[in-house]
Each structure stands twice: as C-alpha cells, then as structure tokens.
C-alpha cells in the first residue's frame, strides 16, 4: 500500500512517561536465583539491549486512563474546535476489555461529543502508525476534518508474570530465550491530533506512507491474557531476521515511490525495541546511526506508544530546521511494516 498526503498536519502530539523507574539491574536482582542456576552473567540484559531502565505507573492503571491523559494534552496543544473532529481511535496492544472498545472509555473520560466515532485499531507495536495512515486517508478524502489518536500501554503485568514464570520453572538456557523480550517492556502513553491543513497550516505535514506485510511469520511473537496478567513468548532471533527482510523490501518501495532517499532524510525514528534491533535495521537500510533518534535506553519497548513517544521527544528539542524531513520506520509482529514521512514547515 502506498499513500501520498497533501492536506494532513500533525496539529498536536503528546506523550506521558510514568514516574516509577525500574532498571535492568533491578530486574536481574529479582532473577538472581535463575542467573545463579544457569550461570548467566549479571548485566547481560542491559548489555544486549542497551535498555538501562523502563517506567511504570505506581498503581494499577487501565490503558484508557493512560491514553486519555495523553489525549487531553494533545487536544490542548492542537487547540482545534471540537466540532472539527470525526474520529477517536485507541491504538494500543493493551486494552481495558475485549468488549467494549477501549476507545469508548477514552471518549467518556475526555467528554467528547456524540458526533465523534470511536474505535480500537490494534496491530501489535505498529497500531499507532497504522492509525495515523488510516486517519490521514479519511482527512485527505474529506470524510473528516480532524482525528484524535491515543494509546496507553502498561507492560507491568507482563513483566511480573514473566519474572514469576522464570523463577518457578526449571528452565534451560534455551527455554529462557522466548521470555527475554518480555524483560524489555515498559509503560507509557501517547496521543496525536491529525487535522486538515486549514486547521493547522504551520504544523508538521504528514506526507506519505508505505505498508508491507508478511503474515507467514505470525507465530514468531504471540501474547495473550494470563488471568489478571499478560503472557508473551517471542522467537527474538527469527523475528529480528524476518523483520529486517520485510523492512528492506518496504524501504525499497518507500524510497522509490516517495523519492525520500538517504540524502534527503534529516532524522529517523524507528520502533524502539533495543540497541541490536536499531543498529541492524539501520545497517540493513544503509541509514545513519547519528541521524536516528531513540528513547529505548530509558523507556524500553512500550509497544504502540514507542514510536509516537519518541517522535514527540524529538520534536520537543526544537533542533530541526524548517523543511526538515523525518522518516518513521515501524515494524510490528505479525509481520507488518509501515514507513511514513513527516515534513516540518
């Protein structure tokens, strides 16, 4: 899929970082019995991933609550009349319930008008970028004037379940591997207001997008509920290789259709899995490590929140010149890959 947008602006972008920091060292301290039994070297979690810490909320929180907090900030920043909005989407992996849509509670918490349609858009870590592309298509086509996209992710239940599993089972080194990705997961929230350029003429332009899929690898990362907690198993090595192959195909099409080759891109923002994934992806696409902006060192992998959270922190620095181009590079288990372009005014 290829889409070119000429009328869509990012009128508001906000992120929320939970206050409680949990370091990789603290997680390894809790896993010390496992480390001693398997003779695993302390420090390997941060060494292998580049993740020093991740953040969580101090108390249990619903994804809708976290998402609404970010959504409120994005709406305040955009300052667009509420009657311009036609869509609210919650884009997270985490949801309040199977039914109703998590977006329904976000709609209620934000006291949004009845005229605004709400729905959930879920596609692993790629959900937020997918929602940006879909909402932009609605705006470009004249169906709506503005959309609010939100996501609230809370990986604490997954982390706690994983630690208990690792300590309670007599696992070998190879059997531990599918649990490793769970130890990189964090929490956070993000929100974005997309609007027709008439409503936000000086805001960054959401310009183009390419999406490719390879569903033959849908079994490489699978998560589900485990009582009141979450469970997930990942073949990290196979997932990384399959993701790189799909990303290379997507990048070739993205550059061919958009003309956004390496020389014209000023910054890149990838999905924040960790250092190994970042460097291998950039090497495969022949992109500069220095141009890539990251947050994984202090946030870990926050699912669908990671990419918009990182983009928000990049734009907060106000270090980019007018007409700068930012490439968003997202990969989600399943597998799906989306790449999109943003142009600053």
C-alpha positions in Angstrom: 0.0 0.0 0.0 1.2 3.5 -0.9 -0.4 6.8 0.1 0.5 10.4 -0.5 -1.0 13.1 1.6 -1.1 16.8 0.8 -3.6 18.1 3.3 -2.8 16.4 6.6 -1.0 18.1 9.5 0.1 16.9 12.9 -1.6 19.6 15.0 -0.9 18.1 18.4 1.5 15.4 19.8 1.9 14.5 23.4 3.5 11.7 25.5 3.3 10.7 29.1 6.2 9.0 30.9 5.2 7.0 34.0 7.0 8.1 37.2 8.4 4.8 38.5 11.7 3.8 37.1 12.7 0.1 37.1 16.3 -0.6 35.9 17.5 -3.6 34.1 19.8 -4.2 37.1 16.8 -4.3 39.4 15.1 -6.9 37.3 18.3 -9.0 37.3 18.5 -8.8 41.0 15.0 -10.3 41.3 16.1 -13.0 38.8 19.3 -13.8 40.8 18.2 -17.4 41.6 17.8 -18.1 37.9 21.0 -16.3 37.0 23.0 -18.4 39.5 21.4 -21.7 38.5 22.1 -21.1 34.8 25.4 -19.2 35.4 24.2 -16.2 33.5 26.4 -13.1 33.8 24.9 -10.1 35.6 24.5 -7.1 33.4 23.6 -9.1 30.2 20.1 -7.6 30.0 21.3 -4.0 29.5 24.4 -5.1 27.6 22.4 -7.0 25.0 19.5 -4.5 24.6 21.0 -1.1 25.5 18.0 -0.6 27.8 19.0 0.9 31.2 15.5 1.3 32.5 11.8 1.3 31.8 9.0 3.2 33.5 5.7 2.1 35.1 2.9 3.7 37.0 2.9 3.3 40.8 -0.6 1.9 40.9 -2.7 -0.4 38.6 -4.0 1.7 35.6 -6.3 1.0 32.8 -5.0 1.6 29.3 -7.9 4.0 28.7 -6.9 6.2 31.6 -3.3 6.5 30.5 -4.4 7.1 26.9 -6.9 9.8 28.0 -4.2 11.6 29.9 -2.1 11.9 26.8 -5.1 12.7 24.7 -6.0 15.6 26.9 -2.5 17.1 26.4 -2.7 16.6 22.6 -6.1 18.3 22.4 -4.8 21.3 24.5 -1.8 21.6 22.2 -3.8 21.4 19.0 -6.5 23.9 20.1 -8.8 22.8 17.3 -12.6 23.2 17.7 -14.2 20.0 18.9 -16.8 20.1 16.1 -13.9 19.5 13.6 -13.2 16.0 15.0 -14.8 13.0 13.4 -12.7 10.1 14.8 -11.2 8.9 18.0 -9.0 5.7 17.9 -7.2 3.8 20.6 -4.2 2.1 19.0 -2.6 0.1 21.8 -1.7 -3.5 22.4 -3.2 -3.2 25.9 -6.9 -2.8 26.2 -9.3 -2.4 29.1 -11.5 -5.3 28.0 -12.3 -7.4 24.9 -15.6 -5.5 24.8 -16.4 -2.7 24.7 -13.7 -0.8 22.7 -11.1 0.8 25.0 -11.7 3.9 22.9 -15.2 4.1 24.4 -13.9 4.9 27.8 -11.4 7.3 26.4 -14.3 9.1 24.7 -16.1 9.2 28.0 -13.1 10.4 30.1 -12.5 13.2 27.6 -16.2 14.2 27.4 -16.1 14.1 23.7 -19.2 14.9 21.6 -21.6 12.2 20.3 -20.7 13.0 16.7 -17.2 11.6 17.1 -16.9 8.0 16.1 -14.7 5.9 18.4 -13.0 2.5 17.7 -9.9 0.5 18.5 -7.2 -0.1 16.0 -4.8 -2.9 17.1 -1.8 -4.2 15.2 0.9 -5.1 17.8 3.5 -2.4 18.0 2.5 -0.9 14.7 -1.0 0.1 15.7 -0.4 3.8 16.2 1.3 4.3 12.9 -1.4 2.3 11.1 -4.0 4.6 12.7 -2.1 7.7 11.5 -2.2 6.4 8.0 -5.9 5.5 8.1 -6.9 8.7 9.8 -4.9 10.7 7.2 -6.7 8.9 4.4 -10.0 10.0 6.0 -8.8 13.6 6.2 -7.3 13.7 2.7 -10.5 12.2 1.3 -12.7 14.8 3.0 -14.6 12.3 5.3 -13.4 14.1 8.5 -11.6 17.3 9.4 -9.6 16.0 12.4 -8.8 12.9 14.4 -7.6 12.1 17.9 -5.3 9.0 18.1 -4.3 7.7 21.5 -2.6 4.7 23.1 -1.9 3.6 26.6 0.4 0.7 27.2 1.2 -0.9 30.6 3.7 -3.7 30.4 4.0 -4.2 34.2 1.6 -7.2 34.3 3.7 -8.9 31.6 6.9 -8.2 33.4 5.6 -9.5 36.7 4.2 -12.6 35.1 7.4 -13.3 33.3 9.5 -13.0 36.4 7.3 -15.4 38.2 7.4 -17.9 35.3 11.2 -17.7 35.1 11.6 -18.3 38.9 9.0 -21.0 39.2 10.0 -23.3 36.3 13.1 -25.4 35.9 14.1 -23.8 32.5 17.3 -24.4 30.5 19.2 -21.5 28.8 17.4 -22.2 25.5 14.0 -22.4 27.2 14.6 -18.9 28.8 15.1 -17.2 25.4 11.4 -16.8 24.4 10.8 -14.9 27.7 13.7 -12.5 27.2 11.9 -9.9 25.1 9.3 -9.5 27.9 12.0 -8.1 30.2 12.5 -5.1 27.8 8.8 -4.0 28.0 7.8 -0.7 29.7 4.7 1.5 30.0 3.7 4.9 28.7 1.1 6.8 26.8 1.0 8.9 23.6 -1.6 10.9 21.6 -1.7 12.7 18.3 -4.2 15.1 16.7 -4.2 14.9 12.9 -6.0 17.7 11.1 -6.7 19.2 7.7 -4.1 21.8 6.9 -6.7 24.6 7.0 -6.9 24.0 10.8 -3.2 23.8 11.5 -1.3 25.4 8.5 2.1 25.7 10.2 2.2 22.3 11.9 4.3 19.4 10.6 2.9 17.7 7.5 2.2 14.0 7.4 3.3 13.4 3.8 3.3 9.8 2.7 3.3 6.2 3.8 4.1 2.7 2.5 2.9 -0.5 4.2 4.1 -4.1 3.5 3.0 -7.3 5.2 4.4 -10.8 5.6 1.9 -12.9 7.6 3.8 -16.1 7.1 5.7 -15.1 10.3 2.6 -14.5 12.5 3.7 -17.2 15.0 7.1 -15.6 16.0 5.6 -13.4 18.7 2.4 -14.2 20.4 0.8 -12.7 23.5 -2.4 -13.2 25.4 -4.1 -12.8 28.8 -2.9 -14.9 31.7 -5.6 -14.4 34.3 -5.1 -10.8 35.5 -1.7 -10.6 33.9 -0.2 -10.9 30.4 1.9 -13.6 28.8 4.1 -13.5 25.7 6.6 -15.7 24.0 8.9 -14.5 21.3 11.4 -16.1 19.0 13.5 -13.0 19.1 16.2 -14.1 16.6 13.8 -15.3 14.0 11.6 -12.3 14.5 14.5 -9.9 14.0 15.7 -11.6 10.8 12.2 -11.7 9.3 11.6 -8.1 10.3 14.8 -7.0 8.7 13.9 -8.8 5.4 10.4 -7.2 5.4 11.8 -3.8 6.3 14.3 -3.9 3.4 11.5 -4.6 0.9 9.4 -1.9 2.4 12.3 0.6 2.4 13.0 -0.1 -1.3 9.4 0.7 -2.2 9.2 3.7 0.2 12.3 5.4 -1.4 11.2 4.5 -4.9 7.7 5.9 -4.5 8.4 8.9 -2.3 11.9 10.0 -3.5 12.9 10.1 0.1 16.3 8.5 -0.2 19.1 8.6 2.4 20.5 12.0 1.4 17.2 13.9 1.9 16.2 12.4 5.3 17.3 14.6 8.2 16.2 12.3 11.1 14.8 8.8 11.5 12.6 7.4 14.3 12.3 3.6 14.5 10.2 1.4 16.7 12.1 1.2 20.0 12.9 -2.4 20.6 16.6 -2.0 21.7 20.1 -1.4 20.5 20.6 -4.6 18.5 17.4 -4.1 16.5 18.2 -0.4 15.9 21.7 -1.0 14.6 20.9 -4.0 12.5 17.9 -2.2 10.9 19.9 1.0 10.1 22.8 -1.1 8.7 20.4 -3.1 6.5 18.8 0.1 5.2 22.1 2.0 4.9 20.9 4.7 7.2 23.0 6.8 9.6 23.1 5.9 13.3 23.8 9.6 14.1 20.5 10.7 12.5 18.4 8.2 14.4 16.6 9.5 17.5 15.9 7.0 20.3 14.3 6.7 23.7 14.7 2.9 24.4 17.6 3.4 26.8 15.3 5.0 29.4 11.9 3.7 28.3 12.4 0.2 26.9 9.9 -1.1 24.4 6.5 0.5 25.0 4.6 -1.3 22.3 2.5 1.0 20.1 3.5 4.0 22.2 7.2 3.8 21.4 7.2 5.4 18.0 4.9 8.4 18.8 6.5 8.9 22.2 10.0 9.1 20.5 8.7 11.4 17.8 7.3 13.7 20.4 10.6 13.9 22.3 12.4 14.6 19.0 10.1 17.5 18.2 10.3 18.9 21.7 14.0 19.5 21.2 13.2 22.2 18.5 16.5 21.3 16.9 15.3 20.7 13.4 15.2 23.4 10.7 12.2 24.3 8.5 11.6 21.8 5.7 13.4 19.0 7.6 12.2 15.5 6.7 11.7 12.8 9.3 11.2 9.1 8.4 9.1 6.9 10.7 10.1 3.3 10.4 7.8 0.8 12.2 7.7 -2.9 12.4 5.1 -5.0 14.2 4.9 -8.7 14.9 2.6 -10.5 12.6 4.6 -9.3 10.5 3.8 -5.8 9.3 6.0 -2.9 8.3 5.0 0.7 7.8 7.2 3.6 6.8 6.0 7.2 6.7 7.3 10.7 6.1 6.9 13.9 8.0 7.9 17.4 6.7 8.4 20.3 9.0 7.1 23.7 8.0 
